[in-house]
Amino acid sequence: MYLSTDKNGNEAIENKKTRSEAVQTSESNAVLIGNKPVMNYVLACITLFHGGAKEVNVKARGRSISRAVDVVEVVRRRFLPDVKIKKVGIGTQQMTPREEGGTPTNVSTIEITMEH
């Protein structure tokens, strides 16, 4: 909620969400894999499950795909043995060229859904 003032000096409370708040609410059970150590992402998954999430989506693309698989396996085998893999989705995203006149590149993606 935000307090705003119109051109007449009247104050009003507006219920707007920032972009980060909107992303958090819609993708609250997603863990996006990057370049951090595996255990950072494992902790994020465990925290989501302990917070009441029934499903956690682990998403990665490119060279981070192997790290995403490692995260899911560590969660399953070491910390939460009752977690099952519900779905694995793979795909390709076409990235725009970095410079003018370049050719677009394809980047592989993976989304692994775990359920508790």
C-alpha positions, -999 to +999 in steps of 0.1 A: +000+000+000+012+035-009+001+069+002-002+093-028-014+129-032-034+140-062-031+175-079-057+190-055-037+179-024-060+151-014-043+120+000-053+086-010-041+051-002-033+030-032-029-007-032-002-011-059+024-038-061+059-032-072+073-055-099+093-075-074+062-081-052+042-092-082+069-117-092+072-130-056+035-137-053+031-154-087+063-173-087+067-178-050+075-215-053+101-211-080+139-214-075+158-199-104+193-215-107+223-193-114+260-194-106+258-196-068+269-228-049+245-258-050+238-256-013+224-221-015+197-234-039+191-265-018+185-243+013+160-222-008+141-254-018+140-267+018+129-233+031+100-232+006+089-268+016+091-260+053+071-228+047+042-248+035+047-251-002+034-284-017+053-279-049+087-263-057+098-255-093+135-255-100+142-236-132+175-233-151+188-226-185+221-231-204+251-242-183+231-240-151+210-271-160+235-295-144+235-275-112+197-276-112+197-314-114+223-315-086+201-293-064+170-316-069+191-347-062+206-333-030+172-322-018+157-356-025+185-379-013+200-360+017+174-337+032+138-346+023+136-382+012+098-380+010+099-354-018+090-368-052+097-355-087+064-346-102+074-333-136+104-325-157+101-301-186+127-293-212+127-267-239+146-242-259+145-204-258+157-183-287+178-154-275+181-122-294+215-114-308+237-092-286+248-070-314+231-056-345+231-080-374+241-111-353+223-144-355+199-155-327+211-183-304+192-212-289+195-218-251+183-250-235+159-248-205+147-272-178+120-270-152+118-296-125+088-297-103+091-314-069+062-322-046+060-329-009 
